[in-house]
Amino acid sequence: MKLVLGLFGLENFYGGDISSLIEISQMGEELGFDSVSVTDHVVMGKNLHKYPFGKFPLPSEAPWYEPLSLLTMIASNTKNIKLATAVLIAPLRNPALLAKTAATLDSISKGRLELGVGLGWQKEEYDTAGLSFENRAEVFWETLDICKLLWEDSPISFNGKYFNFDDIWCHPQPPQGKDLPLLFGLKMTPENASRIARVGHGWIPIKTSRDFISEGKQILSEAFINAGRKDQPRIRGQLPTCVDEDGLPNIQLTLNEIEKSMAAGLDEVEVFPINFVQGPEDIYKVLKLISEVKK
């Protein structure tokens, strides 16, 4: 089992000082977490009620730091812990620039980048970027195809629906090359599974339901087999957040769900300490408690 430390919102316990995530990431590295993760919104609109997964946790004016920039800061102050996005809204980035930025971060970190990628849910982000929200899935897959090509070979040419170019070099290539992990925060359908099996390494289920995880993993595992792959897909997800008798989120009760979620298909568990801490003095204590599940 791998443990992922979700950094979302923890800087708020330090007055919003984003550099506090350096210290927290160093704590995670010391305690044996495998990865830290950060999330993504380029801009926010006012229609938060359209968030498809319940109540959106923050107001529109809340700050969202660019994740690859943030991970570069963390990479420069850690040595071993992996650096993950959960998830990066890939179509909002030009594919050549995304390939270049990811390769640069992978070089700075000596091969520690893991890209979780997805489509996002907010039309306003696509409007602001001058992109079609309706065509976002097609742009998404072309973007990742181009990144994979630029990470593996040069020069390359590409003839797609949205991007076309000939004889392009994009160096440096990432130390991980074509093996730079790509995990997908998408609805698991046979079509998506087939595409993930072609270019990716795993799945980030948005729901904690064990039936949802199990069914999705089965679809993706079959796609890996059909694609002739010998490896198994990585499944990285959250545990159901459990509350105590007072209705407050409880870390120990939540961690007690690990075996059930792993039996359903998770092999990488992402935990968000913000759900369980009351102040900065609690963070190390909560991280230590989480880390002990690996012992």
Secondary structure, DSSP 8 states (H G I E B T S, - for coil): -EEEEE-TTGGGGGTT-TTHHHHHHHHHHHHT-SEEEE---S---S-GGG-TTSS-SS-TTS----HHHHHHHHHTT-SS-EEEES-EEGGGS-HHHHHHHHHHHHHHTTS-EEEEEE--S-HHHHHHHT--STTHHHHHHHHHHHHHHHHH-SSEEEE-SS-EEEEE---S--TTGGGS-EEE-S---HHHHHHHHHH--EE--S---HHHHHHHHHHHHHHHHHTT--S--EEEEE----B-TTS-B-HHHHHTTHHHHHHHT-SEEEE-GGGT-SSHHHHHHHHHHHHGGG-
